[in-house]
Each structure stands twice: as C-alpha cells, then as structure tokens.
Amino acid sequence: MNFDIVVVGAGASGISAALTASECGAKVVLLEKGDKFGGAGMFGAQGLFCG
C-alpha cells in the first residue's frame, strides 16, 4: 500500500489533518490504536461521544 500521508492518531487534530489532506487530493491513511476516536479532545467533551 502506498500513501502520500500517514496520520497517526484519530483525535481532533488527526482527523482534521487527514480530512484536509484528502480533500486536497492526497492519498491518506489514518491510524488509531484504540477502539474509539477522540484523543485528548474527549476530555473536554465529558463523555459526549459514547459508543
């Protein structure tokens, strides 16, 4: 597999970076080790995103 950009971490910044790069035409892969997305941004959400 070949990608232009590899983003590690599906937090707010990672998702934003992957989306922006993809919209600009880059072939992107987004990797997350956990079973949920959110990263440090989840602390501010106070459990808003459950599931």
NUMARDREN-274846 format. One record per residue: residue in one letter; x, y, z negated of N, C-alpha, C, O, CB in turn; chain. Coordinates in pm, 1 decimal. Glycine has a CB too. Example, Ala and Ser with C-alpha at 12.3 -4.5 7.8 and 13.67 -1.06 7.14 Angstrom:
2
<site><resn>a</resn><n_c1>1319.0</n_c1><n_c2>-569.0</n_c2><n_c3>-780.0</n_c3><ca_c1>1230.0</ca_c1><ca_c2>-450.0</ca_c2><ca_c3>-780.0</ca_c3><c_c1>1320.0</c_c1><c_c2>-330.0</c_c2><c_c3>-780.0</c_c3><o_c1>1423.6</o_c1><o_c2>-331.9</o_c2><o_c3>-846.5</o_c3><cb_c1>1130.8</cb_c1><cb_c2>-447.3</cb_c2><cb_c3>-904.6</cb_c3><chain>A</chain></site>
<site><resn>s</resn><n_c1>1285.0</n_c1><n_c2>-225.0</n_c2><n_c3>-708.0</n_c3><ca_c1>1367.0</ca_c1><ca_c2>-106.0</ca_c2><ca_c3>-714.0</ca_c3><c_c1>1290.0</c_c1><c_c2>3.0</c_c2><c_c3>-787.0</c_c3><o_c1>1340.9</o_c1><o_c2>113.8</o_c2><o_c3>-803.9</o_c3><cb_c1>1408.4</cb_c1><cb_c2>-59.8</cb_c2><cb_c3>-572.5</cb_c3><chain>A</chain></site>
end
This chain:
51
<site><resn>m</resn><n_c1>83.8</n_c1><n_c2>-117.2</n_c2><n_c3>0.0</n_c3><ca_c1>0.0</ca_c1><ca_c2>0.0</ca_c2><ca_c3>0.0</ca_c3><c_c1>88.7</c_c1><c_c2>124.0</c_c2><c_c3>0.0</c_c3><o_c1>188.7</o_c1><o_c2>130.0</o_c2><o_c3>-71.4</o_c3><cb_c1>-95.5</cb_c1><cb_c2>-0.5</cb_c2><cb_c3>-121.1</cb_c3><chain>A</chain></site>
<site><resn>n</resn><n_c1>52.1</n_c1><n_c2>219.8</n_c2><n_c3>78.3</n_c3><ca_c1>123.8</ca_c1><ca_c2>346.7</ca_c2><ca_c3>86.2</ca_c3><c_c1>31.4</c_c1><c_c2>461.9</c_c2><c_c3>50.3</c_c3><o_c1>-82.5</o_c1><o_c2>469.6</o_c2><o_c3>96.5</o_c3><cb_c1>182.8</cb_c1><cb_c2>367.3</cb_c2><cb_c3>226.5</cb_c3><chain>A</chain></site>
<site><resn>f</resn><n_c1>83.2</n_c1><n_c2>551.1</n_c2><n_c3>-33.3</n_c3><ca_c1>6.8</ca_c1><ca_c2>668.0</ca_c2><ca_c3>-75.6</ca_c3><c_c1>95.3</c_c1><c_c2>790.4</c_c2><c_c3>-65.2</c_c3><o_c1>217.2</o_c1><o_c2>781.7</o_c2><o_c3>-80.0</o_c3><cb_c1>-47.2</cb_c1><cb_c2>650.9</cb_c2><cb_c3>-220.1</cb_c3><chain>A</chain></site>
<site><resn>d</resn><n_c1>33.9</n_c1><n_c2>903.8</n_c2><n_c3>-40.0</n_c3><ca_c1>106.6</ca_c1><ca_c2>1030.8</ca_c2><ca_c3>-40.4</ca_c3><c_c1>128.6</c_c1><c_c2>1077.8</c_c2><c_c3>-184.0</c_c3><o_c1>232.5</o_c1><o_c2>1135.2</o_c2><o_c3>-216.6</o_c3><cb_c1>30.0</cb_c1><cb_c2>1138.2</cb_c2><cb_c3>40.7</cb_c3><chain>A</chain></site>
<site><resn>i</resn><n_c1>29.4</n_c1><n_c2>1052.8</n_c2><n_c3>-269.0</n_c3><ca_c1>33.4</ca_c1><ca_c2>1099.9</ca_c2><ca_c3>-407.8</ca_c3><c_c1>-17.4</c_c1><c_c2>990.4</c_c2><c_c3>-500.5</c_c3><o_c1>-118.8</o_c1><o_c2>926.2</o_c2><o_c3>-473.0</o_c3><cb_c1>-50.8</cb_c1><cb_c2>1229.2</cb_c2><cb_c3>-425.1</cb_c3><chain>A</chain></site>
<site><resn>v</resn><n_c1>54.5</n_c1><n_c2>969.8</n_c2><n_c3>-610.7</n_c3><ca_c1>11.6</ca_c1><ca_c2>878.0</ca_c2><ca_c3>-715.3</ca_c3><c_c1>-14.2</c_c1><c_c2>961.8</c_c2><c_c3>-839.8</c_c3><o_c1>75.3</o_c1><o_c2>1030.0</o_c2><o_c3>-889.7</o_c3><cb_c1>118.9</cb_c1><cb_c2>765.3</cb_c2><cb_c3>-742.2</cb_c3><chain>A</chain></site>
<site><resn>v</resn><n_c1>-136.4</n_c1><n_c2>956.0</n_c2><n_c3>-889.1</n_c3><ca_c1>-172.9</ca_c1><ca_c2>1029.2</ca_c2><ca_c3>-1011.0</ca_c3><c_c1>-188.7</c_c1><c_c2>926.4</c_c2><c_c3>-1122.8</c_c3><o_c1>-263.8</o_c1><o_c2>829.8</o_c2><o_c3>-1109.1</o_c3><cb_c1>-305.7</cb_c1><cb_c2>1113.7</cb_c2><cb_c3>-991.1</cb_c3><chain>A</chain></site>
<site><resn>v</resn><n_c1>-117.9</n_c1><n_c2>947.9</n_c2><n_c3>-1232.9</n_c3><ca_c1>-124.1</ca_c1><ca_c2>856.7</ca_c2><ca_c3>-1346.6</ca_c3><c_c1>-201.1</c_c1><c_c2>924.1</c_c2><c_c3>-1458.6</c_c3><o_c1>-157.1</o_c1><o_c2>1024.9</o_c2><o_c3>-1513.9</o_c3><cb_c1>18.2</cb_c1><cb_c2>815.5</cb_c2><cb_c3>-1393.9</cb_c3><chain>A</chain></site>
<site><resn>g</resn><n_c1>-315.4</n_c1><n_c2>868.3</n_c2><n_c3>-1491.4</n_c3><ca_c1>-399.3</ca_c1><ca_c2>920.8</ca_c2><ca_c3>-1598.1</ca_c3><c_c1>-525.5</c_c1><c_c2>983.6</c_c2><c_c3>-1544.4</c_c3><o_c1>-520.6</o_c1><o_c2>1078.1</o_c2><o_c3>-1465.6</o_c3><cb_c1>-323.2</cb_c1><cb_c2>1021.5</cb_c2><cb_c3>-1679.9</cb_c3><chain>A</chain></site>
<site><resn>a</resn><n_c1>-639.4</n_c1><n_c2>930.5</n_c2><n_c3>-1587.6</n_c3><ca_c1>-768.7</ca_c1><ca_c2>979.2</ca_c2><ca_c3>-1539.8</ca_c3><c_c1>-832.5</c_c1><c_c2>1073.9</c_c2><c_c3>-1639.9</c_c3><o_c1>-951.0</o_c1><o_c2>1062.4</o_c2><o_c3>-1671.4</o_c3><cb_c1>-862.4</cb_c1><cb_c2>862.5</cb_c2><cb_c3>-1511.8</cb_c3><chain>A</chain></site>
<site><resn>g</resn><n_c1>-752.9</n_c1><n_c2>1167.2</n_c2><n_c3>-1689.2</n_c3><ca_c1>-807.3</ca_c1><ca_c2>1275.2</ca_c2><ca_c3>-1771.2</ca_c3><c_c1>-856.2</c_c1><c_c2>1386.5</c_c2><c_c3>-1681.1</c_c3><o_c1>-858.7</o_c1><o_c2>1371.4</o_c2><o_c3>-1559.0</o_c3><cb_c1>-701.9</cb_c1><cb_c2>1328.3</cb_c2><cb_c3>-1871.1</cb_c3><chain>A</chain></site>
<site><resn>a</resn><n_c1>-894.3</n_c1><n_c2>1495.8</n_c2><n_c3>-1738.9</n_c3><ca_c1>-946.9</ca_c1><ca_c2>1607.7</ca_c2><ca_c3>-1660.4</ca_c3><c_c1>-845.1</c_c1><c_c2>1656.7</c_c2><c_c3>-1557.7</c_c3><o_c1>-880.9</o_c1><o_c2>1683.5</o_c2><o_c3>-1443.0</o_c3><cb_c1>-987.4</cb_c1><cb_c2>1722.9</cb_c2><cb_c3>-1752.8</cb_c3><chain>A</chain></site>
<site><resn>s</resn><n_c1>-720.1</n_c1><n_c2>1668.3</n_c2><n_c3>-1597.3</n_c3><ca_c1>-617.1</ca_c1><ca_c2>1716.6</ca_c2><ca_c3>-1505.2</ca_c3><c_c1>-588.1</c_c1><c_c2>1615.7</c_c2><c_c3>-1395.3</c_c3><o_c1>-573.1</o_c1><o_c2>1652.6</o_c2><o_c3>-1278.8</o_c3><cb_c1>-489.2</cb_c1><cb_c2>1748.3</cb_c2><cb_c3>-1580.9</cb_c3><chain>A</chain></site>
<site><resn>g</resn><n_c1>-580.2</n_c1><n_c2>1488.6</n_c2><n_c3>-1432.4</n_c3><ca_c1>-552.3</ca_c1><ca_c2>1384.7</ca_c2><ca_c3>-1333.6</ca_c3><c_c1>-662.0</c_c1><c_c2>1372.2</c_c2><c_c3>-1229.7</c_c3><o_c1>-634.8</o_c1><o_c2>1361.6</o_c2><o_c3>-1110.2</o_c3><cb_c1>-532.9</cb_c1><cb_c2>1252.4</cb_c2><cb_c3>-1402.0</cb_c3><chain>A</chain></site>
<site><resn>i</resn><n_c1>-785.1</n_c1><n_c2>1373.6</n_c2><n_c3>-1275.6</n_c3><ca_c1>-898.1</ca_c1><ca_c2>1363.7</ca_c2><ca_c3>-1183.1</ca_c3><c_c1>-902.2</c_c1><c_c2>1485.8</c_c2><c_c3>-1091.8</c_c3><o_c1>-926.8</o_c1><o_c2>1472.8</o_c2><o_c3>-971.8</o_c3><cb_c1>-1031.1</cb_c1><cb_c2>1349.9</cb_c2><cb_c3>-1260.5</cb_c3><chain>A</chain></site>
<site><resn>s</resn><n_c1>-878.2</n_c1><n_c2>1604.1</n_c2><n_c3>-1147.7</n_c3><ca_c1>-877.5</ca_c1><ca_c2>1726.8</ca_c2><ca_c3>-1067.1</ca_c3><c_c1>-766.3</c_c1><c_c2>1723.4</c_c2><c_c3>-962.7</c_c3><o_c1>-787.5</o_c1><o_c2>1760.7</o_c2><o_c3>-847.3</o_c3><cb_c1>-860.9</cb_c1><cb_c2>1850.1</cb_c2><cb_c3>-1157.3</cb_c3><chain>A</chain></site>
<site><resn>a</resn><n_c1>-648.1</n_c1><n_c2>1678.5</n_c2><n_c3>-1003.7</n_c3><ca_c1>-535.3</ca_c1><ca_c2>1671.1</ca_c2><ca_c3>-910.4</ca_c3><c_c1>-564.1</c_c1><c_c2>1572.1</c_c2><c_c3>-798.6</c_c3><o_c1>-538.2</o_c1><o_c2>1601.0</o_c2><o_c3>-681.7</o_c3><cb_c1>-406.6</cb_c1><cb_c2>1631.1</cb_c2><cb_c3>-984.1</cb_c3><chain>A</chain></site>
<site><resn>a</resn><n_c1>-617.3</n_c1><n_c2>1456.0</n_c2><n_c3>-833.4</n_c3><ca_c1>-646.8</ca_c1><ca_c2>1353.6</ca_c2><ca_c3>-732.6</ca_c3><c_c1>-753.9</c_c1><c_c2>1401.5</c_c2><c_c3>-634.7</c_c3><o_c1>-741.9</o_c1><o_c2>1380.8</o_c2><o_c3>-514.0</o_c3><cb_c1>-692.1</cb_c1><cb_c2>1223.5</cb_c2><cb_c3>-800.4</cb_c3><chain>A</chain></site>
<site><resn>l</resn><n_c1>-856.6</n_c1><n_c2>1464.4</n_c2><n_c3>-686.1</n_c3><ca_c1>-964.7</ca_c1><ca_c2>1513.9</ca_c2><ca_c3>-601.3</ca_c3><c_c1>-915.3</c_c1><c_c2>1623.6</c_c2><c_c3>-507.2</c_c3><o_c1>-946.1</o_c1><o_c2>1622.2</o_c2><o_c3>-388.0</o_c3><cb_c1>-1079.8</cb_c1><cb_c2>1566.5</cb_c2><cb_c3>-687.4</cb_c3><chain>A</chain></site>
<site><resn>t</resn><n_c1>-839.6</n_c1><n_c2>1717.1</n_c2><n_c3>-560.2</n_c3><ca_c1>-787.7</ca_c1><ca_c2>1827.2</ca_c2><ca_c3>-478.8</ca_c3><c_c1>-696.2</c_c1><c_c2>1774.7</c_c2><c_c3>-369.2</c_c3><o_c1>-707.4</o_c1><o_c2>1816.1</o_c2><o_c3>-253.8</o_c3><cb_c1>-712.4</cb_c1><cb_c2>1928.3</cb_c2><cb_c3>-566.5</cb_c3><chain>A</chain></site>
<site><resn>a</resn><n_c1>-606.3</n_c1><n_c2>1684.4</n_c2><n_c3>-404.2</n_c3><ca_c1>-514.5</ca_c1><ca_c2>1628.3</ca_c2><ca_c3>-305.0</ca_c3><c_c1>-590.6</c_c1><c_c2>1551.9</c_c2><c_c3>-197.7</c_c3><o_c1>-558.1</o_c1><o_c2>1561.4</o_c2><o_c3>-79.4</o_c3><cb_c1>-412.1</cb_c1><cb_c2>1536.4</cb_c2><cb_c3>-372.4</cb_c3><chain>A</chain></site>
<site><resn>s</resn><n_c1>-691.1</n_c1><n_c2>1476.7</n_c2><n_c3>-238.6</n_c3><ca_c1>-771.7</ca_c1><ca_c2>1400.9</ca_c2><ca_c3>-143.2</ca_c3><c_c1>-847.0</c_c1><c_c2>1493.5</c_c2><c_c3>-47.9</c_c3><o_c1>-853.0</o_c1><o_c2>1468.1</o_c2><o_c3>72.4</o_c3><cb_c1>-870.3</cb_c1><cb_c2>1310.8</cb_c2><cb_c3>-217.2</cb_c3><chain>A</chain></site>
<site><resn>e</resn><n_c1>-903.8</n_c1><n_c2>1600.0</n_c2><n_c3>-101.9</n_c3><ca_c1>-976.1</ca_c1><ca_c2>1695.9</ca_c2><ca_c3>-18.5</ca_c3><c_c1>-883.6</c_c1><c_c2>1767.3</c_c2><c_c3>80.2</c_c3><o_c1>-928.3</o_c1><o_c2>1815.7</o_c2><o_c3>184.2</o_c3><cb_c1>-1046.6</cb_c1><cb_c2>1798.3</cb_c2><cb_c3>-106.2</cb_c3><chain>A</chain></site>
<site><resn>c</resn><n_c1>-753.9</n_c1><n_c2>1773.4</n_c2><n_c3>46.7</n_c3><ca_c1>-655.6</ca_c1><ca_c2>1835.4</ca_c2><ca_c3>135.9</ca_c3><c_c1>-598.9</c_c1><c_c2>1735.2</c_c2><c_c3>236.2</c_c3><o_c1>-510.3</o_c1><o_c2>1769.2</o_c2><o_c3>314.6</o_c3><cb_c1>-542.0</cb_c1><cb_c2>1896.8</cb_c2><cb_c3>54.4</cb_c3><chain>A</chain></site>
<site><resn>g</resn><n_c1>-649.2</n_c1><n_c2>1613.3</n_c2><n_c3>234.1</n_c3><ca_c1>-610.6</ca_c1><ca_c2>1514.6</ca_c2><ca_c3>334.0</ca_c3><c_c1>-505.5</c_c1><c_c2>1414.0</c_c2><c_c3>290.7</c_c3><o_c1>-464.7</o_c1><o_c2>1330.6</o_c2><o_c3>371.5</o_c3><cb_c1>-562.1</cb_c1><cb_c2>1584.0</cb_c2><cb_c3>451.9</cb_c3><chain>A</chain></site>
<site><resn>a</resn><n_c1>-460.6</n_c1><n_c2>1418.8</n_c2><n_c3>166.8</n_c3><ca_c1>-359.5</ca_c1><ca_c2>1324.0</ca_c2><ca_c3>119.0</ca_c3><c_c1>-425.5</c_c1><c_c2>1190.1</c_c2><c_c3>86.6</c_c3><o_c1>-542.0</o_c1><o_c2>1184.2</o_c2><o_c3>47.3</o_c3><cb_c1>-285.9</cb_c1><cb_c2>1380.1</cb_c2><cb_c3>-6.0</cb_c3><chain>A</chain></site>
<site><resn>k</resn><n_c1>-349.1</n_c1><n_c2>1084.0</n_c2><n_c3>103.9</n_c3><ca_c1>-393.1</ca_c1><ca_c2>951.1</ca_c2><ca_c3>63.5</ca_c3><c_c1>-351.4</c_c1><c_c2>935.0</c_c2><c_c3>-82.5</c_c3><o_c1>-232.2</o_c1><o_c2>933.5</o_c2><o_c3>-113.4</o_c3><cb_c1>-331.5</cb_c1><cb_c2>837.1</cb_c2><cb_c3>155.9</cb_c3><chain>A</chain></site>
<site><resn>v</resn><n_c1>-449.2</n_c1><n_c2>922.9</n_c2><n_c3>-172.0</n_c3><ca_c1>-425.4</ca_c1><ca_c2>932.0</ca_c2><ca_c3>-315.9</ca_c3><c_c1>-468.1</c_c1><c_c2>803.6</c_c2><c_c3>-386.1</c_c3><o_c1>-568.0</o_c1><o_c2>741.6</o_c2><o_c3>-349.8</o_c3><cb_c1>-500.2</cb_c1><cb_c2>1052.1</cb_c2><cb_c3>-375.3</cb_c3><chain>A</chain></site>
<site><resn>v</resn><n_c1>-390.7</n_c1><n_c2>765.0</n_c2><n_c3>-487.0</n_c3><ca_c1>-433.4</ca_c1><ca_c2>659.8</ca_c2><ca_c3>-579.2</ca_c3><c_c1>-430.8</c_c1><c_c2>720.0</c_c2><c_c3>-719.3</c_c3><o_c1>-337.0</o_c1><o_c2>790.6</o_c2><o_c3>-756.1</o_c3><cb_c1>-340.9</cb_c1><cb_c2>531.2</cb_c2><cb_c3>-569.3</cb_c3><chain>A</chain></site>
<site><resn>l</resn><n_c1>-535.7</n_c1><n_c2>690.8</n_c2><n_c3>-797.3</n_c3><ca_c1>-548.7</ca_c1><ca_c2>739.0</ca_c2><ca_c3>-934.5</ca_c3><c_c1>-543.6</c_c1><c_c2>617.9</c_c2><c_c3>-1026.7</c_c3><o_c1>-628.0</o_c1><o_c2>528.8</o_c2><o_c3>-1017.2</o_c3><cb_c1>-681.6</cb_c1><cb_c2>820.7</cb_c2><cb_c3>-954.8</cb_c3><chain>A</chain></site>
<site><resn>l</resn><n_c1>-444.9</n_c1><n_c2>614.3</n_c2><n_c3>-1115.6</n_c3><ca_c1>-425.3</ca_c1><ca_c2>500.6</ca_c2><ca_c3>-1204.9</ca_c3><c_c1>-460.1</c_c1><c_c2>538.5</c_c2><c_c3>-1348.5</c_c3><o_c1>-423.7</o_c1><o_c2>646.3</o_c2><o_c3>-1395.6</o_c3><cb_c1>-280.4</cb_c1><cb_c2>450.0</cb_c2><cb_c3>-1196.8</cb_c3><chain>A</chain></site>
<site><resn>e</resn><n_c1>-530.4</n_c1><n_c2>449.8</n_c2><n_c3>-1417.0</n_c3><ca_c1>-566.3</ca_c1><ca_c2>471.2</ca_c2><ca_c3>-1556.6</ca_c3><c_c1>-551.2</c_c1><c_c2>338.5</c_c2><c_c3>-1630.0</c_c3><o_c1>-606.0</o_c1><o_c2>237.3</o_c2><o_c3>-1586.3</o_c3><cb_c1>-712.0</cb_c1><cb_c2>527.4</cb_c2><cb_c3>-1570.4</cb_c3><chain>A</chain></site>
<site><resn>k</resn><n_c1>-478.5</n_c1><n_c2>337.7</n_c2><n_c3>-1739.4</n_c3><ca_c1>-456.5</ca_c1><ca_c2>213.4</ca_c2><ca_c3>-1813.5</ca_c3><c_c1>-573.9</c_c1><c_c2>175.2</c_c2><c_c3>-1902.1</c_c3><o_c1>-593.4</o_c1><o_c2>57.3</o_c2><o_c3>-1931.7</o_c3><cb_c1>-332.9</cb_c1><cb_c2>225.5</cb_c2><cb_c3>-1897.5</cb_c3><chain>A</chain></site>
<site><resn>g</resn><n_c1>-651.1</n_c1><n_c2>272.3</n_c2><n_c3>-1943.9</n_c3><ca_c1>-763.5</ca_c1><ca_c2>244.5</ca_c2><ca_c3>-2032.8</ca_c3><c_c1>-887.7</c_c1><c_c2>200.5</c_c2><c_c3>-1957.6</c_c3><o_c1>-891.6</o_c1><o_c2>204.0</o_c2><o_c3>-1834.6</o_c3><cb_c1>-795.1</cb_c1><cb_c2>366.1</cb_c2><cb_c3>-2115.2</cb_c3><chain>A</chain></site>
<site><resn>d</resn><n_c1>-988.2</n_c1><n_c2>159.4</n_c2><n_c3>-2031.7</n_c3><ca_c1>-1113.4</ca_c1><ca_c2>116.8</ca_c2><ca_c3>-1969.6</ca_c3><c_c1>-1212.9</c_c1><c_c2>231.9</c_c2><c_c3>-1952.9</c_c3><o_c1>-1322.2</o_c1><o_c2>213.3</o_c2><o_c3>-1899.4</o_c3><cb_c1>-1176.5</cb_c1><cb_c2>6.6</cb_c2><cb_c3>-2052.1</cb_c3><chain>A</chain></site>
<site><resn>k</resn><n_c1>-1173.4</n_c1><n_c2>352.0</n_c2><n_c3>-1999.6</n_c3><ca_c1>-1258.3</ca_c1><ca_c2>471.1</ca_c2><ca_c3>-1984.7</ca_c3><c_c1>-1172.6</c_c1><c_c2>587.8</c_c2><c_c3>-1938.9</c_c3><o_c1>-1051.9</o_c1><o_c2>589.7</o_c2><o_c3>-1963.3</o_c3><cb_c1>-1331.2</cb_c1><cb_c2>505.7</cb_c2><cb_c3>-2118.2</cb_c3><chain>A</chain></site>
<site><resn>f</resn><n_c1>-1233.2</n_c1><n_c2>683.9</n_c2><n_c3>-1873.5</n_c3><ca_c1>-1161.3</ca_c1><ca_c2>803.8</ca_c2><ca_c3>-1831.9</ca_c3><c_c1>-1180.1</c_c1><c_c2>911.9</c_c2><c_c3>-1937.2</c_c3><o_c1>-1264.8</o_c1><o_c2>899.3</o_c2><o_c3>-2025.6</o_c3><cb_c1>-1210.1</cb_c1><cb_c2>852.9</cb_c2><cb_c3>-1692.9</cb_c3><chain>A</chain></site>
<site><resn>g</resn><n_c1>-1102.1</n_c1><n_c2>1016.5</n_c2><n_c3>-1927.6</n_c3><ca_c1>-1126.2</ca_c1><ca_c2>1129.7</ca_c2><ca_c3>-2016.5</ca_c3><c_c1>-1001.9</c_c1><c_c2>1191.1</c_c2><c_c3>-2075.7</c_c3><o_c1>-992.2</o_c1><o_c2>1313.6</o_c2><o_c3>-2082.9</o_c3><cb_c1>-1214.2</cb_c1><cb_c2>1088.0</cb_c2><cb_c3>-2125.7</cb_c3><chain>A</chain></site>
<site><resn>g</resn><n_c1>-906.3</n_c1><n_c2>1111.0</n_c2><n_c3>-2118.4</n_c3><ca_c1>-783.7</ca_c1><ca_c2>1164.5</ca_c2><ca_c3>-2176.3</ca_c3><c_c1>-810.1</c_c1><c_c2>1255.4</c_c2><c_c3>-2295.2</c_c3><o_c1>-907.1</o_c1><o_c2>1237.0</o_c2><o_c3>-2368.7</o_c3><cb_c1>-706.2</cb_c1><cb_c2>1239.6</cb_c2><cb_c3>-2071.7</cb_c3><chain>A</chain></site>
<site><resn>a</resn><n_c1>-722.9</n_c1><n_c2>1353.5</n_c2><n_c3>-2313.2</n_c3><ca_c1>-734.7</ca_c1><ca_c2>1446.3</ca_c2><ca_c3>-2425.9</ca_c3><c_c1>-861.6</c_c1><c_c2>1530.8</c_c2><c_c3>-2417.5</c_c3><o_c1>-909.0</o_c1><o_c2>1580.1</o_c2><o_c3>-2519.8</o_c3><cb_c1>-612.7</cb_c1><cb_c2>1537.2</cb_c2><cb_c3>-2431.7</cb_c3><chain>A</chain></site>
<site><resn>g</resn><n_c1>-916.6</n_c1><n_c2>1548.2</n_c2><n_c3>-2299.6</n_c3><ca_c1>-1039.9</ca_c1><ca_c2>1624.3</ca_c2><ca_c3>-2282.8</ca_c3><c_c1>-1157.8</c_c1><c_c2>1562.6</c_c2><c_c3>-2356.0</c_c3><o_c1>-1255.6</o_c1><o_c2>1631.3</o_c2><o_c3>-2385.2</o_c3><cb_c1>-1072.6</cb_c1><cb_c2>1636.9</cb_c2><cb_c3>-2137.1</cb_c3><chain>A</chain></site>
<site><resn>m</resn><n_c1>-1149.5</n_c1><n_c2>1433.9</n_c2><n_c3>-2385.9</n_c3><ca_c1>-1257.6</ca_c1><ca_c2>1368.0</ca_c2><ca_c3>-2457.8</ca_c3><c_c1>-1268.0</c_c1><c_c2>1417.3</c_c2><c_c3>-2601.7</c_c3><o_c1>-1376.1</o_c1><o_c2>1412.1</o_c2><o_c3>-2660.5</o_c3><cb_c1>-1237.4</cb_c1><cb_c2>1217.7</cb_c2><cb_c3>-2455.9</cb_c3><chain>A</chain></site>
<site><resn>f</resn><n_c1>-1157.5</n_c1><n_c2>1465.3</n_c2><n_c3>-2659.7</n_c3><ca_c1>-1163.5</ca_c1><ca_c2>1514.4</ca_c2><ca_c3>-2796.6</ca_c3><c_c1>-1256.0</c_c1><c_c2>1635.7</c_c2><c_c3>-2807.0</c_c3><o_c1>-1327.8</o_c1><o_c2>1650.5</o_c2><o_c3>-2905.9</o_c3><cb_c1>-1023.2</cb_c1><cb_c2>1550.1</cb_c2><cb_c3>-2846.5</cb_c3><chain>A</chain></site>
<site><resn>g</resn><n_c1>-1254.8</n_c1><n_c2>1720.4</n_c2><n_c3>-2707.9</n_c3><ca_c1>-1341.8</ca_c1><ca_c2>1837.4</ca_c2><ca_c3>-2707.0</ca_c3><c_c1>-1485.1</c_c1><c_c2>1804.9</c_c2><c_c3>-2676.1</c_c3><o_c1>-1574.8</o_c1><o_c2>1881.2</o_c2><o_c3>-2711.8</o_c3><cb_c1>-1292.4</cb_c1><cb_c2>1936.4</cb_c2><cb_c3>-2609.0</cb_c3><chain>A</chain></site>
<site><resn>a</resn><n_c1>-1509.4</n_c1><n_c2>1691.5</n_c2><n_c3>-2609.3</n_c3><ca_c1>-1644.2</ca_c1><ca_c2>1653.2</ca_c2><ca_c3>-2570.2</ca_c3><c_c1>-1721.9</c_c1><c_c2>1591.3</c_c2><c_c3>-2686.9</c_c3><o_c1>-1843.7</o_c1><o_c2>1575.3</o_c2><o_c3>-2678.9</o_c3><cb_c1>-1638.7</cb_c1><cb_c2>1555.6</cb_c2><cb_c3>-2453.7</cb_c3><chain>A</chain></site>
<site><resn>q</resn><n_c1>-1651.9</n_c1><n_c2>1556.8</n_c2><n_c3>-2794.5</n_c3><ca_c1>-1716.8</ca_c1><ca_c2>1499.5</ca_c2><ca_c3>-2913.6</ca_c3><c_c1>-1803.0</c_c1><c_c2>1378.0</c_c2><c_c3>-2879.1</c_c3><o_c1>-1913.0</o_c1><o_c2>1362.3</o_c2><o_c3>-2931.9</o_c3><cb_c1>-1802.8</cb_c1><cb_c2>1605.5</cb_c2><cb_c3>-2982.7</cb_c3><chain>A</chain></site>
<site><resn>g</resn><n_c1>-1752.1</n_c1><n_c2>1292.2</n_c2><n_c3>-2790.1</n_c3><ca_c1>-1826.6</ca_c1><ca_c2>1169.7</ca_c2><ca_c3>-2756.5</ca_c3><c_c1>-1939.9</c_c1><c_c2>1191.0</c_c2><c_c3>-2659.0</c_c3><o_c1>-2028.8</o_c1><o_c2>1106.7</o_c2><o_c3>-2647.2</o_c3><cb_c1>-1881.3</cb_c1><cb_c2>1108.8</cb_c2><cb_c3>-2880.3</cb_c3><chain>A</chain></site>
<site><resn>l</resn><n_c1>-1937.5</n_c1><n_c2>1302.9</n_c2><n_c3>-2589.0</n_c3><ca_c1>-2044.3</ca_c1><ca_c2>1331.9</ca_c2><ca_c3>-2493.0</ca_c3><c_c1>-2051.9</c_c1><c_c2>1226.4</c_c2><c_c3>-2384.3</c_c3><o_c1>-2161.0</o_c1><o_c2>1191.7</o_c2><o_c3>-2339.2</o_c3><cb_c1>-2023.5</cb_c1><cb_c2>1468.6</cb_c2><cb_c3>-2430.3</cb_c3><chain>A</chain></site>
<site><resn>f</resn><n_c1>-1936.1</n_c1><n_c2>1174.6</n_c2><n_c3>-2341.3</n_c3><ca_c1>-1930.4</ca_c1><ca_c2>1075.4</ca_c2><ca_c3>-2234.4</ca_c3><c_c1>-1917.2</c_c1><c_c2>937.5</c_c2><c_c3>-2295.8</c_c3><o_c1>-1805.7</o_c1><o_c2>892.5</o_c2><o_c3>-2322.1</o_c3><cb_c1>-1812.9</cb_c1><cb_c2>1103.9</cb_c2><cb_c3>-2137.3</cb_c3><chain>A</chain></site>
<site><resn>c</resn><n_c1>-2024.6</n_c1><n_c2>871.7</n_c2><n_c3>-2318.5</n_c3><ca_c1>-2023.4</ca_c1><ca_c2>735.6</ca_c2><ca_c3>-2373.3</ca_c3><c_c1>-2044.2</c_c1><c_c2>637.2</c_c2><c_c3>-2260.0</c_c3><o_c1>-2120.1</o_c1><o_c2>663.1</o_c2><o_c3>-2166.6</o_c3><cb_c1>-2132.7</cb_c1><cb_c2>717.3</cb_c2><cb_c3>-2483.0</cb_c3><chain>A</chain></site>
<site><resn>g</resn><n_c1>-1977.9</n_c1><n_c2>527.0</n_c2><n_c3>-2269.0</n_c3><ca_c1>-2003.3</ca_c1><ca_c2>425.5</ca_c2><ca_c3>-2168.5</ca_c3><c_c1>-1883.4</c_c1><c_c2>377.4</c_c2><c_c3>-2110.7</c_c3><o_c1>-1887.4</o_c1><o_c2>290.7</o_c2><o_c3>-2023.5</o_c3><cb_c1>-2088.5</cb_c1><cb_c2>472.5</cb_c2><cb_c3>-2064.8</cb_c3><chain>A</chain></site>
end
